[in-house]
Amino acid sequence: MAEDERLLDEAARGAVLPVLRFYGWAPPAVSLGRFQDEARAVHAGACRERGIDIVRRITGGRAVLHDRELTYSVIAPAGSRLFPNDVLGTYRMIAGGLLAGLRDLGLDAGMAARPEKRGAAPKGEGRDAACFASPSWYEIVVRGRKIVGSAQRRVPGAFLQHGSILIDYDPALEAAVIPGGGAAQSVTSIRQELGRDVPLESVKKAVLGGFRSALGIVLVA
């Protein structure tokens, strides 16, 4: 995530082309949104007992347990012709690539907009719940259950969006380390939907192909 921040700074200075990154986590970690109060947002003692790191990301939103997932990030200058110059338009564009990749894996994935009135998230209520327990715009769902959680940060001249693609999901572990976590009825994973283990590299390959086809881009390593 520090590399995401570095690339965002470079993009704001016009020093990089749009970037698509993938990474995983070893050991697992809980990332906190940039405005969250750590004392309320995570059970630090439970994390220590389980060998789980705690980090703070530069995007907003709620706490996320990063474990059996593929993390993606998209960083681009604001003037890039690939993406609209607004938050929701960018979410929608990136969701197209994620959807195409998940469908290539055999998932019946769809995009569901949050039903609440457009605008900023309400203050107070639910602020420190787990990310996957709370709704967001243009979230990726399978059978109505969330499978990708994303957050975005915009600075003058550039934006960053990163998120978690759940390969597997342990609601008991999430509930143990994040207040309000463990939303088993509203969260799903690739393994749960396909009924088999899917290697991280297979997920990465599918999502790469999804971005190529949905955005009509050529990726250069």
C-alpha positions, 0 to 999 in steps of 0.5 A: 500500500505504500507503493500505491501511495508512491505511485499516486504521488508520481501520477499527480506529477504526471510521471507515470502512465496509468498503472494496474497492480496486484499483490497479496499479504503475508502475514495477513493484515487489517488495513484501516481507513485514513480517518478511522480511530484505531481504538474503535476500528480494530481489536488490536490484541486479537490481531497480535495473538493471531500474528495479524499486522495493522496498517493504515491506508491512504484511502477512506472507508472502513477496516478490511482484513486482508488474508486470502485475497487478491488485492488490486490497485489502479493509479492514473493521472486525472487527465487519462483518457481511460477514466472519467474525471469523477469518483462514480464514473471511475468506480463504474469503469474499473468495475467493468474490468473486475466483472469481466475477470470474475465472469471468466472464472465462471462466476455469475458476478454483477454490479449493484449500486447502493440504494441510498440517496447519492451523496457522502456516507452518513456520519456516525452510524456504522462508521467503524464497521468492517468494509465488507459489512457496509454497502458502497457504490457499484460494488461487485456481487454474486447472488446479491453477496459482496465479493469485492470491496474497493476504496478510492482517493483523489488528489489534485492531478491523479486518483488511486483506487484499490480493493480486495477480491475475496478468494476465500472468506473466514467470517469468524476470523474477521469478527474476531479482529474487526468490530462489526465484522463477520457478515457471512450472510452478505459476503461471499468468495470465489472459493465459496461460489465455485466450490473449489480452491482457485490459485491466486495466480489464476485469479490474477490472470483472469482479472488481467484479461478482464481489464484488457477486454473491458477497457480495451487496453494493452498492458505493459509489464 
